[in-house]
Amino acid sequence: MYTIAVRKLIEQILKFGVVGIIAFLIDWGILNLLVGVFHMHNVIAGTISFLIALVFNYLASMKYVFKHRPDMARWMEMAIFLFSAVVGLFINMFIIWLSTYGMNKDAYISQHAMYLLRTNIGKLISTVVVAIWNFIIRKWLLDDTHTNAMNRLRRGDHILSEEELEAKWEQSFSHRLGMWSIEHTPKGWK
């Protein structure tokens, strides 16, 4: 039982990684096109590239990585995804800005090669930080199996019974948020 839970978690992390790599390539490619070719300021270019990659990431993550939870309305899934994305965007913008901090104000033109190099280093660092943030927040709030999966990782005498597990799930913030979202879904929305 322990190995099945670990294998499923590893499989989910790998799927998250594949989606993340593709999103990173989209993000990084657009960022380098805007900064490298069009000499755009790195924070503006980073914001544009991040938002474009975010659309892909949302669609792919919800289709291939995380399962829809029947106890949560789709609009709440989108709101959680958007919240995590906005926090990720600010982390991304801050690290990219920090990567060129101290350079001339017109460094994206006057020191272009160094500016592009430092922007790319900042982008790599921000990608790792934002990926960790995204996986943790989405696993906690969007995945329908996290409580049971965590229970399967427990050692023999610490495994919760079905009743204990159900009670823990019903008291979890994630479930209560999901149920609230269903109760407050406007008529006609699914």
SULGI-V63013 format. One record per pair of residues at least 24 apart in sequence whose C-alpha atoms are under 8 Angstrom apart, sorted by sequence separation. I is the first residue (numbers start at 1). GAP is how many residues later the second one is. D is the distance in whole Angstrom. If there is no record, write none. Layout:
i | gap | d
I | GAP | D
I | GAP | D
//
This chain:
i | gap | d
98 | 24 | 7
27 | 25 | 7
97 | 25 | 8
26 | 26 | 8
27 | 26 | 5
96 | 26 | 5
26 | 27 | 6
95 | 27 | 6
96 | 27 | 6
95 | 28 | 7
24 | 29 | 7
23 | 30 | 5
95 | 30 | 7
96 | 30 | 7
23 | 31 | 7
54 | 31 | 7
92 | 31 | 7
95 | 31 | 6
142 | 32 | 8
23 | 33 | 7
141 | 33 | 5
23 | 34 | 6
92 | 34 | 5
140 | 34 | 7
91 | 35 | 7
92 | 35 | 7
20 | 37 | 7
19 | 38 | 7
91 | 38 | 8
92 | 38 | 7
50 | 39 | 7
91 | 39 | 7
19 | 41 | 6
19 | 42 | 7
47 | 42 | 7
88 | 42 | 5
16 | 45 | 7
88 | 45 | 7
46 | 46 | 8
47 | 46 | 7
88 | 46 | 7
46 | 47 | 7
15 | 49 | 7
16 | 49 | 6
84 | 49 | 8
85 | 49 | 8
15 | 50 | 6
43 | 50 | 6
46 | 50 | 8
84 | 50 | 6
12 | 53 | 6
43 | 53 | 6
84 | 53 | 7
12 | 54 | 8
42 | 54 | 7
43 | 54 | 6
84 | 54 | 8
42 | 55 | 7
81 | 57 | 7
80 | 58 | 8
80 | 61 | 7
80 | 62 | 8
77 | 65 | 6
42 | 66 | 8
41 | 67 | 6
40 | 68 | 7
39 | 69 | 6
39 | 70 | 6
35 | 73 | 7
39 | 73 | 8
66 | 73 | 8
69 | 73 | 7
68 | 74 | 7
69 | 74 | 7
67 | 75 | 8
68 | 75 | 7
69 | 75 | 5
36 | 76 | 8
66 | 76 | 7
67 | 76 | 6
68 | 76 | 7
42 | 77 | 7
66 | 77 | 5
67 | 77 | 6
66 | 78 | 8
36 | 80 | 7
35 | 81 | 7
32 | 84 | 8
28 | 95 | 8
76 | 102 | 7
24 | 103 | 7
72 | 103 | 8
71 | 104 | 7
72 | 105 | 8
73 | 105 | 7
76 | 105 | 6
72 | 106 | 4
75 | 106 | 8
71 | 107 | 5
72 | 107 | 6
71 | 108 | 6
73 | 108 | 6
72 | 109 | 6
73 | 109 | 5
72 | 110 | 6
75 | 110 | 8
20 | 111 | 7
71 | 111 | 7
73 | 112 | 7
74 | 116 | 7
73 | 117 | 7
16 | 119 | 8
9 | 140 | 8
5 | 144 | 6
5 | 147 | 6
6 | 147 | 7
5 | 148 | 7
2 | 150 | 6
1 | 151 | 7
2 | 151 | 6
2 | 152 | 8
//
